[in-house]
Amino acid sequence: MPETVKPSDRIYCALDTVDVAKATALAEALKGSVGGIKLGLEFFCANGADGFKRVADAGLPIFLDLKFHDIPNTVAGAIRAVAPLGPKLFTIHTQGGPEMMRRAAETAAEEADRHGLDKPWVIGVSVLTSLDGSDLNAIGVADAVEAQVARLAGLAKSSGIDGLVCSPREITLARKAGGETFKLIVPGIRPAGSAAGDQKRVMTPADAVTAGADILVIGRPITGADDPAAAARAIADSING
Ligand SMILES: O=C(O)c1cc(=O)[nH]c(=O)n1[C@@H]1O[C@H](COP(=O)(O)O)[C@@H](O)[C@H]1O
């Protein structure tokens, strides 16, 4: 992403709700104050493609975050199912392995072509921002978070996908593993003074952009504010400053 990107364009607001009317109203209210909207498992399990279309009608790019994690054939099928919706980017889990990531990249390109749409960015989730080193140890990963993210970033790049979801703390090493054009999508963002909640590896918006984040995924600090659009603008201003 070029350096001239407007700070607000880097902000994708996560609408983690089952309520279509609320999500649609937020998407309308946030137009001009954010670069896009993220719809995830909570929203999509409740509302499916119809809900996606209603939010997309607001006109903002959509990040469809369903974190596909299955065998290559099943992930390819899921991508064929969501491709006609035209998300700007969507997620798979890098832990699905290299063959699954290669199939995901190929399928996304083929389907975009077939539907006459721009090819979506296929983004691999690395180590969730709610996990720390002891959580990794509990699931049998002896390496530190940083080493595991670096390994998964390298694997994502060599498997031909477009970028990675990582915590702000791993931006520098993911950039090194993936290179300049690799998209870094970064949740775990907390403006100074906001509650971390369940996020364990967090950073401020300005520090994350300085470190090299392409897109900041921000949910509760915007959606929980009395005036979400004003909260988003304050975050964009803090990046500018
Ligand atoms: O893929 C994601 O977007 C994601 C990956 C990750 O490691 N951590 C993470 O928090 N997310 C998402 O980022 C959003 C963060 O929301 P807040 O914690 O409310 O800002 C949620 O929608 C999460 O699903």
PDBQT file of the ligand as one rigid body, heavy atoms in Angstrom, charges set to zero:
ROOT
HETATM    1  O1  LIG A 301      -8.842 -11.842  11.929  1.00  0.00    +0.000 OA
HETATM    2  C1  LIG A 301      -9.108 -10.908  12.698  1.00  0.00    +0.000 C 
HETATM    3  O2  LIG A 301      -9.627  -9.873  12.309  1.00  0.00    +0.000 OA
HETATM    4  C2  LIG A 301      -8.633 -11.043  14.082  1.00  0.00    +0.000 A 
HETATM    5  C3  LIG A 301      -7.514 -11.828  14.287  1.00  0.00    +0.000 A 
HETATM    6  C4  LIG A 301      -6.883 -11.825  15.543  1.00  0.00    +0.000 A 
HETATM    7  O3  LIG A 301      -5.832 -12.444  15.743  1.00  0.00    +0.000 OA
HETATM    8  N1  LIG A 301      -7.436 -11.066  16.525  1.00  0.00    +0.000 N 
HETATM    9  C5  LIG A 301      -8.573 -10.324  16.359  1.00  0.00    +0.000 A 
HETATM   10  O4  LIG A 301      -8.989  -9.639  17.304  1.00  0.00    +0.000 OA
HETATM   11  N2  LIG A 301      -9.204 -10.356  15.142  1.00  0.00    +0.000 N 
HETATM   12  C6  LIG A 301     -10.477  -9.628  14.962  1.00  0.00    +0.000 C 
HETATM   13  O5  LIG A 301     -10.296  -8.240  15.141  1.00  0.00    +0.000 OA
HETATM   14  C7  LIG A 301     -11.433  -7.658  15.786  1.00  0.00    +0.000 C 
HETATM   15  C8  LIG A 301     -10.925  -6.917  16.995  1.00  0.00    +0.000 C 
HETATM   16  O6  LIG A 301     -11.993  -6.297  17.644  1.00  0.00    +0.000 OA
HETATM   17  P1  LIG A 301     -11.767  -5.389  18.943  1.00  0.00    +0.000 P 
HETATM   18  O7  LIG A 301     -10.933  -6.194  19.909  1.00  0.00    +0.000 OA
HETATM   19  O8  LIG A 301     -13.150  -5.122  19.416  1.00  0.00    +0.000 OA
HETATM   20  O9  LIG A 301     -11.017  -4.162  18.454  1.00  0.00    +0.000 OA
HETATM   21  C9  LIG A 301     -12.409  -8.786  16.097  1.00  0.00    +0.000 C 
HETATM   22  O10 LIG A 301     -13.427  -8.764  15.109  1.00  0.00    +0.000 OA
HETATM   23  C10 LIG A 301     -11.578 -10.061  15.951  1.00  0.00    +0.000 C 
HETATM   24  O11 LIG A 301     -12.329 -11.126  15.383  1.00  0.00    +0.000 OA
ENDROOT
TORSDOF 0
